Amino acid sequence: MARSIRSFSVTQDHLALDDILRLSELGLMGRVQANSKVFYVNPSASASNARGFPYEAPVNTIAKALALCTSGQGDFVLIQPTPGTNITEYDVSVAKGSVTIASLADPTAGMCVIKPTTDPTTSVMALTAAADNVMLKNLILYGSGDGGNDKLCLNVIGGANNVTIDNCYFIYGSAGITTSNVASCQSWVIKNCRFIDMSTHGVQGYFKWGIIKDNLLQNTDNSAWSAGGILVLDNTTTADSDGCMIVDNTIMAGVTAVMATGISVAANCLGVGIVNNMLGGLATKPVQVADGIATEGGNSIIHNFSNDVGADASTGEYEAVEDKVIGET
């Protein structure tokens, strides 16, 4: 006997059993709130679909699904696997808190690709200051549309806090993730992501008390990754990266065109930890931390390894980067 997809609920009035099972498979049940709703997206869906639920009636754009979400309610935008069909949106603005945007397919399957057919104006996706507690999971964001001009994959245009980026791919952008200097983006977690063939940085910005861990930053196509892998900043007034932990990342040029610096920490940052990262194929330094600033203190470089320091390329064996505390007061 067939059962209705929306006939069963467990405490959450707006979640069907099928929704709960999908969220559970993605490891997202911990983000469910009392009034959470799930909205589905499929770029091949009819443009006339307006509700975004159940699974058989998705809307055709992420922007439409976001418009259906209620800020702070813990809503979910779930993107259905779309083999052979890219999502062609760009400049998608996430301006609501506690929203999760996730693909139902792991990015290794290549079945949820957000790739514009034209170059984005600024970025593929943007988070505003209202996007606190947002999570992005399993997404593939191409920063270059068919026009071939690199733009930002994810642009943070306000001080969004408590954001989690998990298991996402950022490909062919001017930068993978970048934040403005308006305000610190506090308590971010960027983990298990891949940053491939950026033209400047993989991650750059103001990540106060953030965690950047278990990511792969890789140059594969012989075009210049002109700046470096991870850059954390401090503008001395409204935005900083104090207390940010950069842990267990692998940053590799991998081809003739090298990155400049693997991990860079700007002047005036306090208490940044750089621990157990693997770095190679770099033009200048694997790790570079500004020194000699009176207000600087306690930036630690511990147990990092590199096989290549600019012109001093080794035979491929990894050597320890010097352990030290910089700007200790």
C-alpha positions in Angstrom: 0.0 0.0 0.0 1.5 3.3 -1.1 1.9 6.0 1.6 1.9 9.7 1.1 5.3 11.3 1.3 3.8 14.0 3.6 1.6 11.8 5.8 4.1 11.1 8.6 5.7 13.6 10.9 8.0 13.3 14.0 7.5 16.3 16.3 8.4 18.7 13.4 5.1 19.5 11.7 6.6 20.4 8.4 9.0 17.4 8.0 7.8 14.2 6.3 9.5 10.9 7.1 11.3 11.1 3.8 12.7 14.5 4.6 14.0 13.2 8.0 15.6 10.2 6.3 17.4 12.4 3.8 18.6 14.8 6.5 19.8 11.9 8.6 21.8 10.5 5.6 23.5 13.9 5.3 24.2 14.1 9.0 22.1 17.2 9.3 19.5 16.2 11.9 21.4 18.2 14.5 20.4 21.4 12.7 16.7 20.6 12.8 14.5 23.1 14.8 10.9 22.9 15.9 9.5 24.6 12.7 12.2 23.5 10.2 11.0 23.0 6.6 12.7 21.4 3.6 12.6 22.8 0.1 13.9 20.9 -2.9 15.7 22.3 -5.9 16.2 20.7 -9.3 17.3 22.8 -12.3 15.3 20.6 -14.6 12.1 21.2 -12.7 9.2 23.1 -14.2 9.5 26.9 -13.7 5.9 26.9 -12.6 6.6 24.8 -9.5 6.2 27.2 -6.5 6.1 25.2 -3.3 9.5 23.3 -3.4 8.0 20.3 -1.7 7.5 17.4 -1.6 10.5 15.8 -3.3 8.5 15.3 -6.5 7.7 19.1 -6.8 11.0 20.9 -6.5 11.6 24.5 -7.6 14.1 25.1 -10.3 16.4 27.6 -8.7 18.2 28.0 -5.4 17.0 31.6 -5.2 13.4 30.5 -5.3 14.0 28.0 -2.5 15.7 30.6 -0.4 12.8 32.9 -0.9 10.6 30.3 0.7 12.8 29.9 3.7 12.2 31.8 7.0 15.2 33.3 8.7 16.2 31.7 11.9 13.8 28.8 11.6 16.4 26.2 10.6 15.1 25.6 7.1 16.8 23.4 4.5 17.4 23.8 0.8 18.2 20.4 -0.6 19.5 20.1 -4.2 18.6 17.0 -6.0 21.2 15.1 -8.0 21.3 16.4 -11.5 23.7 14.3 -13.7 24.6 16.1 -16.9 22.7 19.3 -15.9 24.4 22.2 -14.2 22.8 24.7 -12.0 23.5 27.9 -13.9 22.6 30.5 -11.2 25.1 33.2 -10.1 25.1 36.1 -7.7 22.8 34.1 -5.5 22.4 36.0 -2.2 21.9 34.2 1.1 20.4 36.7 3.4 18.6 34.6 6.0 20.0 33.0 9.1 20.1 29.3 10.1 19.5 28.1 6.6 21.3 25.0 5.3 22.0 24.6 1.6 23.1 21.1 0.7 23.4 18.7 -2.2 21.9 15.3 -1.8 24.9 13.9 -3.8 28.5 14.0 -2.6 30.6 16.3 -4.7 32.8 13.4 -5.8 29.9 12.3 -7.9 29.9 15.5 -9.9 26.1 15.6 -9.9 25.4 19.0 -8.3 27.5 21.5 -10.2 26.7 25.2 -9.8 28.3 26.7 -12.9 27.0 29.8 -14.5 26.5 30.0 -18.3 27.9 33.5 -18.2 30.4 35.1 -15.8 29.0 36.1 -12.5 28.8 39.9 -11.8 30.7 39.4 -8.5 30.4 35.8 -7.2 28.5 32.6 -7.6 27.1 32.8 -4.1 27.2 35.6 -1.5 26.5 35.6 2.2 25.2 38.9 3.8 25.5 40.0 7.4 22.1 38.4 8.0 23.4 34.9 7.1 24.4 33.9 10.7 24.4 30.1 11.4 24.2 29.2 7.7 25.7 25.9 6.5 26.8 24.9 3.0 27.4 21.2 2.4 28.3 19.1 -0.6 28.2 22.0 -3.1 30.4 22.5 -6.2 30.9 26.1 -7.1 32.6 27.2 -10.3 33.8 30.8 -10.1 34.3 31.0 -13.8 31.3 31.0 -16.2 31.4 30.1 -19.8 32.9 33.6 -20.4 36.1 32.4 -18.8 36.7 35.3 -16.4 37.3 34.2 -12.9 35.0 35.6 -10.2 34.6 34.8 -6.5 33.1 31.4 -5.7 31.7 32.5 -2.3 31.7 36.2 -1.3 31.0 37.2 2.3 29.8 40.8 2.1 29.0 41.2 5.8 30.1 39.9 9.1 28.1 36.6 9.0 28.9 34.5 12.1 28.9 30.8 13.0 28.9 29.7 9.4 29.9 26.1 8.5 31.3 25.2 5.0 31.6 21.4 4.8 32.7 19.1 2.0 32.3 21.7 -0.8 34.4 22.1 -4.0 35.5 25.6 -5.2 36.9 25.5 -8.7 38.3 28.1 -11.2 37.5 31.2 -9.2 39.5 34.4 -8.4 39.2 33.1 -4.8 37.3 30.3 -3.2 36.0 32.0 -0.1 36.7 35.7 0.6 35.3 38.1 3.3 35.0 41.8 3.3 36.7 43.9 5.9 33.4 45.4 7.3 33.4 43.1 10.3 34.9 39.8 11.5 33.3 36.6 10.5 33.3 35.0 13.9 33.4 31.2 14.7 33.4 29.9 11.1 34.3 26.3 10.3 35.7 25.5 6.9 36.4 21.8 6.7 36.8 18.9 4.2 36.7 21.2 1.2 38.7 21.3 -2.0 40.0 24.5 -3.6 41.1 23.9 -7.2 42.9 26.3 -9.6 42.1 29.7 -8.0 43.7 32.7 -9.5 44.5 34.4 -6.1 43.7 32.7 -2.8 41.8 29.7 -1.7 40.6 31.2 1.5 41.1 34.8 2.5 39.6 37.1 5.0 38.7 37.9 8.6 37.9 34.7 10.5 37.9 35.5 14.2 37.9 32.3 16.3 37.5 30.3 13.1 38.6 26.8 12.3 40.1 26.0 8.8 40.9 22.3 8.8 41.2 19.2 6.6 41.1 21.1 3.3 42.9 20.4 0.1 44.1 23.4 -1.9 45.6 22.4 -5.3 46.8 23.9 -8.5 46.4 21.5 -11.4 46.3 23.4 -14.7 49.6 25.4 -15.0 47.9 28.7 -14.6 49.3 31.0 -11.9 47.8 30.8 -8.4 49.2 34.3 -7.9 48.9 34.8 -4.2 48.6 31.8 -2.0 46.6 29.2 -0.2 45.1 30.6 3.0 45.4 34.3 4.1 43.9 35.5 7.4 43.7 39.3 7.9 43.3 42.0 10.4 42.3 45.6 9.6 43.1 46.9 13.2 39.7 48.4 13.7 36.5 46.4 12.7 37.7 43.0 11.6 40.4 40.5 12.6 41.3 36.8 12.6 42.3 36.5 16.3 42.2 33.0 17.6 41.9 31.4 14.2 43.1 27.8 13.9 44.5 26.5 10.6 45.0 22.8 11.0 45.6 19.6 9.0 45.4 21.3 5.5 47.2 20.2 2.4 48.4 23.0 0.1 50.1 21.9 -3.1 50.9 23.6 -6.3 51.5 20.3 -8.0 52.5 21.8 -11.4 55.0 24.2 -12.9 53.1 27.4 -12.0 53.6 27.7 -8.3 51.6 29.4 -5.6 53.3 32.2 -3.7 52.8 31.4 0.0 51.0 28.4 1.5 49.6 30.1 4.7 49.9 33.8 5.5 48.9 35.6 8.7 48.7 39.4 8.5 50.1 41.9 11.0 48.1 42.5 14.2 46.6 39.0 14.3 46.6 37.6 17.8 46.7 33.9 18.8 46.5 32.3 15.4 47.5 28.6 15.4 49.1 27.0 12.3 49.4 23.3 13.1 50.2 20.1 11.2 49.7 21.4 7.6 51.4 19.9 4.6 52.7 22.4 2.0 54.6 22.2 -1.3 55.3 23.8 -4.7 55.5 27.3 -3.2 57.3 30.3 -4.7 58.2 32.0 -1.5 57.4 30.5 1.9 55.2 27.6 3.1 54.2 29.7 6.2 54.5 33.5 6.6 53.5 35.3 9.7 53.9 39.1 10.1 56.3 39.9 12.9 57.4 43.0 14.8 54.0 44.5 15.6 53.7 45.8 19.1 50.1 44.5 19.5 50.8 41.1 18.1 51.2 38.1 20.3 51.1 34.3 20.5 50.8 33.3 16.8 52.1 29.7 16.8 53.6 27.6 14.0 53.7 24.0 15.2 54.5 20.7 13.3 54.0 21.8 9.8 55.9 20.2 6.9 57.0 21.3 3.4 58.8 19.6 0.5 59.5 22.8 -1.4 60.5 26.3 -0.3 60.8 28.5 -3.4 64.1 28.1 -5.1 65.3 25.7 -2.4 63.3 22.8 -3.8 64.2 19.6 -2.2 64.1 16.1 -3.7 60.5 15.6 -2.6 61.0 14.6 1.0 59.1 16.5 3.5 60.9 18.5 6.1 59.6 20.2 9.2 58.9 23.9 9.0 60.5 25.6 12.0 58.3 25.5 15.1 58.0 28.9 16.8 55.7 31.4 18.5 55.8 34.8 16.8 55.2 38.2 18.4 55.2 36.7 21.9 54.6 39.4 24.5 
